[in-house]
């Protein structure tokens, strides 16, 4: 039996999920997503007026900012911004909101591994909370290939990532019956077979994330309906 740093007993076991929406008053939408100790909060403002230099005549402009848990954004955060924006621009139905701005701010509260996956899941929930039209829901899972054992480990902690030969984050939609990759972010040393093994394992695991997010959104809707009815 495998014993992982946070006492999980299986390499494919995910940490406990937690999520909340509508947590920031000044944003049009907001959400927090937690994977064990990893925690990310996202705010969404929009659609709002856009500066003329950023205006797109036929679709919305998507601006994405990543803020680290401590200090100021550095190269790591800028790279993450670019990756996340590239993943979400095709998901957001920008053509329904031309000449406007959708601003997404990702605040990393704590990074104990798999922070990219947590950010993707939090962005999806925040966009839903803001009522931004989307083609589908994006959900993500991170895995690593352990440097010594060569085994694939799902939802790694920071400690496990330090011993990784490579790290992979995949995001998939919730509509297609076969894998439809919205984001594939890999770093480190790996071969083609290892990459596809990681892809397949993350695709199997992402079902749990999509299921959890569906329940989170439905329970939020129920609460809102009860408040409207005065219960």
C-alpha positions, 0 to 999 in steps of 0.5 A: 500500500502506498502512503502519500505525504498527506496520508492518501493510500493510492496514487490515483486518489484525489484530495477532498474538493470544496467549493463556494460561489458568490463570495465577493460583493464587488464582483459580478461572479466569484468562486473559491475552489479547494483541493486539499490544502490548495486554495484558489479564489477567482473574481469575474467582472463583466461584461463591462465597457472596454478601452478602445485600444482593447476593443474587439468588434465581433467578440468580448475581450478576455483579460486574465490576471493571476496573483500569487499567495505572497509577493508580486506576480512574476514570470511564473504567474505571467505564464499561468495567465497566458495558459489560462487565457488561451484555455478559456477564450474559446470556452467563453461565448464572446460573440454574444458580448461584442465590444465588451470586457470580461475580467478574470482575477485569479488569487492563489490563496495557498499552493500545495500542488495542482494549483493550475487545476484548482484555478481552472475549476475555480474560473469555471465556477466564477464564470457560471456565477457571473452568468457569462455564457459558455460553450461548456464547463471546463474541469481539470486534474493535474498528475505527475510522473514520479522521478524514481518509481516512474509511476503516475500520481494524480493530484500531487502535493508540492512535496510530490511535485518536487520529486517529479520527472514531469508534471501534466495538467489537463482540462476537459469539457463536460459535453463530449463522450470522448476526450476533448482537451481544452488545456494540456500543460506539461513540463519536465522529461517524458515520452509520448507513451507517458504523456498519453498515459497521463492524459487517459488517467486525468480524463478518467479522474475529471469525471469526479470533478465535473460531478462535484461542480454540477452538485455545487452549482445545483445547490447554489441554485436551490439556495437562491430559489429558497431565498426568493421564496422566503424560506 
